[in-house]
């Protein structure tokens, strides 16, 4: 599998786990909406997937690195 810029970040003394997609080129909001619709369609949490507009990262709450990498590879990234 091709190396994709998907990282798991652990913060706050291991109490907060985030999955980050970095080096996003193009429409970051559209990528965020696609991830929200296709991977987390059953989640009721509002801020599960969000965009950091300062550095164009997509941030997902939780440890979802492998699932996101598989989804991105299937989409052709």
C-alpha positions as CSV (number, residue, x, y, z in Angstrom):
1,X,0.0,0.0,0.0
2,X,1.3,3.4,-0.9
3,X,2.3,5.6,2.0
4,X,-0.5,8.1,2.7
5,X,-0.2,11.2,5.0
6,X,-2.5,9.7,7.7
7,X,-1.3,10.0,11.3
8,X,-2.6,9.0,14.7
9,X,-1.9,11.8,17.2
10,X,-2.1,11.1,21.0
11,X,-2.5,14.2,23.2
12,X,-3.4,15.1,26.8
13,X,-1.5,12.3,28.5
14,X,-3.0,9.6,26.2
15,X,-6.6,10.7,26.9
16,X,-7.3,12.2,23.5
17,X,-6.6,10.3,20.3
18,X,-6.9,12.0,16.9
19,X,-6.4,10.8,13.4
20,X,-5.0,13.5,11.0
21,X,-4.9,13.6,7.3
22,X,-2.3,16.1,6.2
23,X,-0.9,17.5,2.9
24,X,-4.4,17.8,1.5
25,X,-4.5,19.6,-1.9
26,X,-7.8,20.7,-3.4
27,X,-11.1,21.1,-1.6
28,X,-10.6,20.1,2.0
29,X,-14.3,20.6,2.9
30,X,-15.4,18.2,0.2
31,X,-12.9,15.5,1.5
32,X,-14.2,16.1,5.0
33,X,-17.8,15.7,3.8
34,X,-17.0,12.5,1.9
35,X,-15.3,11.0,4.9
36,X,-18.2,11.9,7.1
37,X,-20.8,10.4,4.6
38,X,-19.0,7.2,3.7
39,X,-17.1,6.2,6.8
40,X,-19.0,7.8,9.7
41,X,-22.6,7.9,8.4
42,X,-24.0,6.2,11.5
43,X,-22.3,8.5,14.0
44,X,-24.5,11.1,15.7
45,X,-21.5,13.1,17.0
46,X,-21.4,16.5,15.3
47,X,-17.7,17.3,15.5
48,X,-16.3,13.8,14.8
49,X,-14.7,14.9,11.5
50,X,-13.5,18.5,11.1
51,X,-11.1,20.7,9.1
52,X,-8.3,22.7,10.5
53,X,-8.2,25.6,7.9
54,X,-4.9,26.9,9.1
55,X,-2.9,24.0,7.7
56,X,-5.6,22.1,5.6
57,X,-5.7,19.0,7.8
58,X,-8.7,16.8,8.3
59,X,-9.0,15.8,11.9
60,X,-11.0,12.8,13.1
61,X,-11.7,12.0,16.7
62,X,-10.4,8.5,17.6
63,X,-8.0,5.9,16.2
64,X,-9.1,5.4,12.6
65,X,-5.8,5.4,10.8
66,X,-6.0,2.0,9.1
67,X,-9.6,2.5,8.0
68,X,-8.9,5.9,6.5
69,X,-5.8,4.7,4.7
70,X,-7.8,1.8,3.2
71,X,-10.6,4.2,2.1
72,X,-8.2,6.7,0.6
73,X,-6.3,3.9,-1.3
74,X,-9.6,2.6,-2.6
75,X,-10.5,6.1,-3.8
76,X,-7.2,6.3,-5.7
77,X,-5.2,8.7,-3.6
